[in-house]
Amino acid sequence: MKLYLKQLEMGPLQNFVYLIGSLETREAAVVDPAWDVPRILETARQDEMRITTVIITHTHFDHINGVEELLKSTDAQVFVHKKEAALLRVNKANVKQIEGGAEVSLGPLKLSFLHTPGHTPGSQCITVGDRLIAGDTLFIGGCGRCDLPGGDPEALYQSLTRLSHLDDRLILHPGHNYAPQATSTLAQEISYNPFLKVPNLDRFLNLVGAGRKQ
């Protein structure tokens, strides 16, 4: 299995957009297309990759504002969690609603979806090979906000707990460039990320400013 992965930083919020694909079949997926679609398309063209798939980690504007433009140049299938599919304002014929546990194939590659609510109800992470594409669920040294509409701090705690039980050799690719380095490992985050090190839910709620009311 020969994995192709490009990490592109874009936009005023330092979003990471990912191109993931098979170097054997040259099929590629774009994760969270936003801000600069011509750059995404040109990167794929230069690398001789054919975009067949779009993956949405969650539907906040800064992660999806390029989907409609991208679909004007490709006939890609757009995979989004079913809880947020209605928020995508694109041709519904291209939209594929999925749930946690689903898999999508790119040639010989298998992309596995993990439902990780908390930042939004339909937030999801993707594992492929030795990589974890975490969207805004888990950052390097941090985690996604849970105080926006649809946020749920208790659900986020449970989602982060699930991620902490994955293979700690996974290389973490977050949804934003909020750290001195662009990637980490799950082992490093388990050791140093305060949002993964908290021993229980109450401590987590206090850490994110959502402590239980007495």
C-alpha positions as CSV (number, residue, x, y, z in Angstrom):
1,M,0.0,0.0,0.0
2,K,1.6,3.2,-1.2
3,L,0.0,6.2,0.6
4,Y,-0.1,9.7,-0.9
5,L,-0.7,12.5,1.6
6,K,-0.4,16.3,1.2
7,Q,-1.1,18.7,4.0
8,L,-2.0,22.2,2.8
9,E,-2.4,25.2,5.1
10,M,-5.0,27.6,3.9
11,G,-7.1,30.6,5.0
12,P,-7.2,33.1,7.8
13,L,-7.9,30.4,10.4
14,Q,-4.8,28.3,9.5
15,N,-6.9,25.4,8.3
16,F,-5.2,22.2,7.1
17,V,-6.7,20.7,3.9
18,Y,-5.6,17.2,3.1
19,L,-5.1,15.3,-0.1
20,I,-5.0,11.5,0.6
21,G,-4.7,8.9,-2.1
22,S,-3.3,5.8,-3.6
23,L,0.0,6.1,-5.5
24,E,-1.0,2.9,-7.3
25,T,-4.4,4.0,-8.7
26,R,-3.8,7.7,-8.4
27,E,-7.2,8.2,-6.8
28,A,-7.4,10.9,-4.2
29,A,-9.7,12.3,-1.5
30,V,-9.8,15.9,-0.4
31,V,-10.5,16.3,3.3
32,D,-12.3,19.5,4.3
33,P,-11.9,21.5,1.0
34,A,-11.9,25.2,1.8
35,W,-10.5,28.7,1.0
36,D,-8.3,28.0,-2.0
37,V,-9.8,25.4,-4.4
38,P,-7.6,26.3,-7.3
39,R,-4.5,25.4,-5.2
40,I,-6.1,22.1,-4.2
41,L,-6.8,21.2,-7.8
42,E,-3.4,22.4,-9.0
43,T,-1.6,20.3,-6.3
44,A,-3.5,17.2,-7.4
45,R,-2.8,17.9,-11.1
46,Q,1.0,18.4,-10.4
47,D,1.1,15.2,-8.4
48,E,-0.9,13.4,-11.1
49,M,-3.7,12.5,-8.7
50,R,-7.4,12.3,-9.7
51,I,-9.8,13.6,-7.1
52,T,-12.7,11.2,-6.7
53,T,-13.8,11.8,-3.2
54,V,-14.4,14.6,-0.7
55,I,-14.4,13.9,3.1
56,I,-16.0,16.3,5.6
57,T,-14.8,16.0,9.2
58,H,-17.5,18.5,10.2
59,T,-19.6,21.2,8.6
60,H,-18.2,24.4,10.1
61,F,-17.8,27.0,7.3
62,D,-14.1,27.1,7.5
63,H,-13.9,23.4,6.6
64,I,-16.5,23.3,3.8
65,N,-16.5,26.6,2.0
66,G,-14.8,25.1,-1.0
67,V,-17.0,22.1,-1.5
68,E,-19.3,23.7,-4.1
69,E,-16.5,25.1,-6.1
70,L,-14.6,21.8,-6.1
71,L,-17.7,20.0,-7.4
72,K,-17.7,22.3,-10.4
73,S,-14.4,20.7,-11.5
74,T,-14.9,17.1,-10.3
75,D,-17.8,14.7,-9.9
76,A,-16.5,13.6,-6.5
77,Q,-18.6,11.8,-3.9
78,V,-18.9,13.8,-0.7
79,F,-18.9,11.8,2.5
80,V,-20.3,13.5,5.6
81,H,-21.7,12.1,8.8
82,K,-25.5,11.8,8.6
83,K,-26.1,14.1,11.5
84,E,-24.7,17.0,9.5
85,A,-25.5,16.1,5.9
86,A,-28.4,18.6,5.8
87,L,-26.0,21.4,6.4
88,L,-24.2,20.9,3.1
89,R,-25.6,23.2,0.5
90,V,-24.5,21.2,-2.6
91,N,-26.0,18.8,-5.1
92,K,-27.5,16.1,-2.9
93,A,-26.7,13.5,-5.6
94,N,-23.0,13.9,-4.7
95,V,-23.6,13.6,-0.9
96,K,-23.1,10.2,0.8
97,Q,-24.3,10.1,4.4
98,I,-22.2,7.8,6.6
99,E,-21.9,6.7,10.2
100,G,-19.0,5.7,12.5
101,G,-17.5,2.4,11.5
102,A,-18.0,3.1,7.7
103,E,-15.1,2.5,5.3
104,V,-14.4,4.2,2.0
105,S,-12.0,2.7,-0.6
106,L,-9.4,4.6,-2.6
107,G,-7.9,1.9,-4.8
108,P,-6.3,-0.5,-2.3
109,L,-6.6,2.1,0.6
110,K,-9.2,1.8,3.2
111,L,-10.3,4.9,5.0
112,S,-12.1,4.1,8.3
113,F,-14.4,6.6,9.9
114,L,-14.8,7.2,13.6
115,H,-17.7,9.2,14.9
116,T,-16.2,11.7,17.4
117,P,-19.0,14.1,18.5
118,G,-18.4,17.0,20.8
119,H,-17.0,19.8,18.7
120,T,-20.1,19.3,16.5
121,P,-22.7,16.5,16.6
122,G,-21.4,14.9,13.4
123,S,-17.7,15.4,13.9
124,Q,-15.6,12.5,12.6
125,C,-12.0,11.4,12.4
126,I,-10.4,9.2,9.7
127,T,-7.7,6.6,10.0
128,V,-5.8,5.4,6.9
129,G,-2.7,3.3,7.3
130,D,-0.6,4.8,10.1
131,R,-2.4,8.2,9.9
132,L,-5.2,9.8,12.0
133,I,-6.9,12.8,10.3
134,A,-8.6,14.4,13.4
135,G,-10.4,17.4,12.1
136,D,-11.3,19.7,15.0
137,T,-11.7,16.9,17.5
138,L,-8.0,16.6,18.5
139,F,-5.3,19.2,18.0
140,I,-1.6,19.1,18.8
141,G,-1.6,20.0,22.5
142,G,-5.3,20.8,22.4
143,C,-8.8,19.9,21.3
144,G,-11.7,21.4,19.6
145,R,-14.0,23.9,21.2
146,C,-17.2,22.6,22.6
147,D,-18.9,26.0,23.4
148,L,-20.3,26.7,19.9
149,P,-23.8,25.7,18.7
150,G,-23.9,21.9,18.6
151,G,-21.0,21.5,20.9
152,D,-21.1,19.0,23.8
153,P,-18.3,18.9,26.3
154,E,-19.3,15.5,27.7
155,A,-19.5,14.0,24.2
156,L,-16.1,15.5,23.4
157,Y,-14.6,13.9,26.5
158,Q,-15.9,10.5,25.4
159,S,-14.6,11.0,21.9
160,L,-11.1,11.9,23.1
161,T,-11.1,8.9,25.4
162,R,-11.9,6.7,22.4
163,L,-9.0,8.3,20.4
164,S,-6.6,7.7,23.3
165,H,-7.3,4.0,23.0
166,L,-6.3,3.8,19.4
167,D,-2.8,2.6,18.3
168,D,-0.6,5.2,19.8
169,R,1.8,4.9,16.8
170,L,-0.7,6.7,14.7
171,I,0.5,10.0,13.2
172,L,-1.8,12.8,14.1
173,H,-2.9,15.3,11.4
174,P,-5.1,18.0,13.0
175,G,-7.6,20.3,11.3
176,H,-5.7,23.5,12.1
177,N,-2.0,24.6,12.3
178,Y,-2.1,25.7,16.0
179,A,1.3,24.2,17.1
180,P,5.0,24.7,16.3
181,Q,4.9,21.4,14.3
182,A,2.4,20.3,11.7
183,T,2.0,16.7,12.9
184,S,2.4,14.7,16.1
185,T,1.9,11.1,17.2
186,L,-1.0,9.8,19.3
187,A,1.6,8.6,21.8
188,Q,3.0,12.1,22.2
189,E,-0.5,13.6,22.7
190,I,-1.4,11.0,25.3
191,S,1.7,11.9,27.2
192,Y,1.6,15.7,26.9
193,N,-1.8,16.9,25.7
194,P,-3.7,18.2,28.9
195,F,-7.1,17.3,27.3
196,L,-6.1,13.7,27.0
197,K,-4.3,13.5,30.4
198,V,-7.3,14.4,32.5
199,P,-8.2,11.5,34.8
200,N,-12.0,11.9,34.6
201,L,-15.0,13.8,33.1
202,D,-15.3,16.3,35.9
203,R,-11.7,17.4,35.5
204,F,-12.2,17.7,31.8
205,L,-15.3,19.8,32.2
206,N,-13.4,22.1,34.5
207,L,-10.5,22.3,32.0
208,V,-12.8,23.4,29.2
209,G,-14.8,25.8,31.4
210,A,-17.9,23.6,31.5
211,G,-17.9,22.3,35.1
212,R,-21.0,20.7,36.4
213,K,-23.5,23.0,38.1
214,Q,-23.9,22.3,41.8
